[in-house]
């Protein structure tokens, strides 16, 4: 082997490394990925999701990494997770199974009026849908962006995969980011939209809910949803199955698996798959950046919608509702309900709003799924 052949061999090896395929925009994505990992580790904002999402963004934005492409006709590692988990809509549905197994619908059953709060909190979905169309998005894209305000990650992924799969990365990233930042975003809006007197409203203790009611609730609910918005039954059916398993009390092994091992596995696959879609080429363009900024407005309007719904209800109710629980109408479970509790205690140390806020919080899950089903019925 002569010197020229050696030189060519070394040059060929060098060009297979990332060093000679480097682009400046990769640094931007490293910063974004690092920011999410910092928020997860240092600030503990939704770490179960933001840590794998941040790592996915970070690692996929190195040149030539064999993660999201195809090699010799076979999908690479994260492409497999993405294809079978997200494109086939398996992961969002299995996550909803785990969420259902963790959920107690007692507060919602005890105070069914809070369903209206969950519906009112979808205001931002339709406001953003309209605004996104005016910004030049297609109807399908606008619908997938609008659902971000409901702060329900699996529903956002499910709807986006149906209508605008090319926006899956930025939509999912925005949805989970603003879910994580609920404690930062909502308190200011809650204070701005309520009076000191309203924040001190004490609500009656919720009535006890029987086991029979809790068993019938998921069956009745899934039946109604199947009749009205059948397109979201893969999500809501799994959600109600998980809850039925929990309330039946006869399948503890299945409940424990759904709550723990299965939920954790799906969360890892979801986070790293979503992060891996955020390559520099996909993210550093006007649409994804616009979606990410619009998500904040969307989420804020949904929070306002829940509070305004409570204020409207109080015009007709003898027993007033504390409007601080209106912010829990978004479906960031259970974080939004906890924010209502924390804010309420600031103004009255004896006023515990947590169980009252859980009702609209769960209603928000149903409301955002119903909105997604309506969009699918209209545009898919």
Secondary structure, DSSP 8 states (H G I E B T S, - for coil): --HHHHHHHHHHHHHTSSGGG--THHHHHHHHHHHHHHHHHTS-SSHHHHHHHHHHHHHHTSTT-TTSSEETTEE-HHHHHIIIIIITTHHHHHHHHHHHHH---HHHHHTTTHHHHHHHTTHHHHHHHHHHHHTT--HHHHHHHHGGGG--HHHHHHHHHHH-GGGHHHHHHHHHHHHHTHHHHHHHHHHHHS-HHHHT----------HHHHHHHHHHHHHHHHHH-GGGHHHHHHHHHHHHHHHH-S-HHHHHHHHTHHHHHHHHHHHHHHHHT--HHHHSSHHHHHHHHHHHHHHHHHHHHHHHHHHHHHTT-SS---GGGGGGGS--TTHHHHHHHHHHHHH-TT---HHHHHHHHHHHHHHHHHHHHHHHHHH-
